Amino acid sequence: MAAQARIAASDIAEAILEVTGEALMSGDFDALAAVYHVPQIMLTMAGPIHMETPEDLRRAFDGTLQHFKGLGVTELVRACVAAEYTSPTRIESTHVTELVKNGERLNEPFPVFSVLEKIGDGWSVTRAEYALEETNAWALALGRADASHRKKST
């Protein structure tokens, strides 16, 4: 029996981008949560965002939706620029992201580095690093999901 052909890393990364992009634009948290693994740490230039539970992920999702709504985002444009297997069950990928309102770019495209891991039968985002300045409103919205803040205040 011939060995099963491995799917290209970029195809897997693009498929995850499609699922998460549609989820963000439609407000479908369950679709996004299906491809995001928790616990995980997201990073922006403002620092790490510890997401330990689905509720933490939900806060990041809701913060992102509020940010998009405030800007009037009508399109989320993302393109995979690099993806490679680092093991049979791990892919490291980079994509660029830009937000668009009625055909007008709202930001300069910025890179996002992601780690995708095969968990069970599917691929999940297990780490994401957003090249967002610490004063960027999206970085601040994501930062409000940081579970480590709750630990400090209890």
Secondary structure, 3 states (H helix, E strand, C coil): CCCCCCCCHHHHHHHHHHHHHHHHHHCCHHHHHCCEEEEEEEEECCEEEEECCHHHHHHHHHHHHHHHHHHCCCEEEEEEEEEEEEECCEEEEEEEEEEEECCEECCCCEEEEEEEEEECCEEEEEEEEECCCCCCHHHHHHHCCCHHHHHHHC
